[in-house]
Amino acid sequence: MNHSSNHGRRVSLVLPMLLCLALYACGGGGGGGGGGRNGAAISANPQSITFSAAPVLPLNGTATVTAVASSGLPVRYSSKTASICTVDAVSGLINAQRIGNCVIAANQGGNSSYAQAAEATLTLSVYFDPNQTISFGTAPALSFGGTAAVSATASSGLAVAYSSLTPAVCSVDANSGLVTDLTVGSCIVAANQAGDATYRAAPQAAQTLIVTMPAVITVPGVPGGVTATLGTGLTTVVVTANSVDSGGSPITGYTVTSLPAGISVNSSSLPITVTCPSSCAGYAFSLAASNGVGNGSASAAAHILAKYDVTETFYEPDTQPRDSIFVGSFTYDFTTRTISGLKGRLSESMTGGLIAYPNDTMTWLNLDNQLHSWYDAGLGGTFVVSFKNTNTNTFSTMLGGDGWSPQAGVDVGGIYYGFPTPANNPGNAYALIFVPDNPTNALTQAQIDKLAYADCAPGGMMGAVCMTGTSVAGYGAVGTMSGYPVSQVITRQ
């Protein structure tokens, strides 16, 4: 694919902007070297920032750093090594993502009394701990003959396996943690994690559920925490509940009913696999329980949900072997055919050493704010955009446009929002992905052509121009450094 033919048009848009920026930076021919606007010098008390001792930081773990300014003003934290660790700007809570040196910066911008402090940094070594532990969440209530789900997690992130230490009192599903009561007494559930090539086996953890007998026997209660999860394909759904009050009489069966009507499945136990005639998309499912007394009321209809990971790659000829890459995740609602919670990280290919992903040392931006999505019937799927900031202000609007869309960025030559004043650049960034109606289907070239990203954060700036990735077929031009989309892969979690 030949991209060079578009460079001239892009430069013709950008060049006047850059000339304007150059004039602005030089003072536009204005005079004099005074400090303030009225020529008066501004003075303020100096301040400095000091970090407390560095805490230990295990891989996949957390730690909190503390820095104080001598002025007493609050500091803000940032990560200099976002591919290794991230940090909350206010609390200093660090999340370790890779082994290596995690560098945290602290800044204080000053006020009318204090000058801006020099940036202070603290380096923490992220280390690997092969030991793992298991912790249970809050114990659920469990009634005689009813069900309830326990939840335990391993510090390694590996899946735990459940078992009953009191099999005469209760049974438990090894994978889901769904406990079924068999009689009154103490139900003890164990959680184990056997380890792998990286982690040692965890010490067994246990949780006790006290089974109670209600004073009055009734029909079962409304099932709680009902979920409908997409099965192995678009034609199956797995329906279950976190808890079902038996009413004091053992549950004899469950009924799943679809909305809109037309699908009904009976089962003696949970979870229940439902098969749809052609596709389950567009349906929701409710759950009801029965016992010897009668039929209980149905739950509200649960939407069909599934979680996915996405990796999007833009080829960057000028920064090889580094590419611009977005790695994220989202939830797809098959009932409404909508997407929520798109979050992820975008690499800045102009940063770091000449090392390709995933062993790179590039700076990565957190894109945690899904602010736009729309369905494209012609392409058969949904576009979704997640931003670095909580607003969409990305590109200059001096020529009109919405200030963020890929086409608006191409039209304005990638000039940042707030131009020509550098301090007004909000440093936004985003990634635009495409989710087919069947999310794991491979994208067509036409769908790939409409992928895009923009990076107006400091590591993605070239003077007044933000780094972008677009295609000629999709938007009439490649990105500001000739980058363009080459692939996107979506996988089920």
C-alpha positions, 0 to 999 in steps of 0.5 A: 500500500502506497501512503506517500501520495497523501503526505503532501496534502497533510503537510499543506494543512499542518505547515501553516499551523506550525508556522503560527506556532513558531511565531507564537513561540518566538513572541510573534515579533513582540518585544522585550524580555520582561518576566511578567506581562507588565514587565514586573518580576514575580518572586515566590518562596521556594519549596522542595519535595521529599519522598518517604522510604520506598515500600516493597512492591511485588509483581501484580501487587500494590504499595503506597508512596508518600511525598511531602512538599516543604510548603505543605501544599499537596503533591501529585504523583505520576509514573515515569514507567507506565509499562511497569507500574501505574500510580493514583495521582492523589493517593500514591497507590501503585499497581505493579504490572511488570518486573523492573524499576518503577519510577514515581514522580511527585510534583507541586505546581506552586501558588501565589506564595510558593514557586513550583517545586523541582520534580522529585522521583522515587525508584521502586524495584518490582520483584516476583514473589512465588508464594501465593495466598487465598482469601474469601469474600464475605460469607453469603447467607445459606438457608436449609435446602437453598443455594449460595455462591462463595467467592475466593481469589488467589493473590497470583490471579490463578483460578481457585478450586472449591470443595466441601469439607462437610459433604454431609451438610453441603456440596459445592461446584468446584469451579463456580463456588455455588454451594447447595445445602443438604441439611441444617448445620455448619457448611465448610467450603475449602478453596485451593490453588495448586500453583503452576510453573511460576507460583507455589501451591497456596495454603488451603483457605476455608469459609464456614456458612451456617445453615439455618431453618426458617420458622415458616416454610414457604415457596422459594424466594426470588433468586438473587444475583441472576446472571446470563453468560454467553456460552460457547457460541451465539446459540447458548447461554448459561444462567445461574444465581448467586443465591436462592432462599429455599423457603425452608423446603429443599428446592426441587427444580428451576425454570429459565424463561426468556424475554421476549417469550419463546424459550423455556428450560427446566432443570433440577440444578444450577447452572442451566445451559439454554439453547436458542433456536438460531442466536441468543442475541436480543434475549434476556432470561429470568430464573425461578425456583420451585420446592414442595410447597410450590413455585417461587417468583421469577427474578428480573430478566438478566441480560446476556453478558460476555467479557473480551480482551482486545489488541489493536496494532498500528504500524509506525514506519518512523519508530520501528520496531515500536508500534502504537498498540492498544491493549484493553478489555470490554463487556458486550451486552448481547441483549442490547448489542451494546458495549460498556467498560472499554478500558486499556493502555495505549503505547507511545511509540516515540518513547522507550528503547528500540525494543518491540512489544511486548518486551518494550520499554515504551510509555503507556497511557491509561485510556479508562473513559469510554465516551462514545460508541455507535453501531454501523449497520453497513460494517456489521458492528459497533465502534467504541472509543475510550479516552485518557481524559474524562472529556473528548477534547483532543484536536483543535476546533479552529477549522470546525469539527467535533474536536476528537473524531479521526476525520476531524483530526485529519482535517486539522492536521493533528493540531492539539485542542487549545492551540496555539497556547501550549499550556492549554493542551489537555493532553488527551488520547484515545483508541477507536476499536471495532466490535463485530456482531460476533465479537471474535470474528476476524475483521475485514479490511474495510473494518480495519481501515476505520480503526484509529488512535490519537495521542496528544499527551506529552510523549505523543507530541511533535510541537503542535501536532499530536501523533495519530494513526489512520488509513487512507481508505478510512479517512483519506490520510495516514497518521501524522507520522505515517502510522496506519492500522494493520490488525485488531484481535478480540478474544473471549476472557 
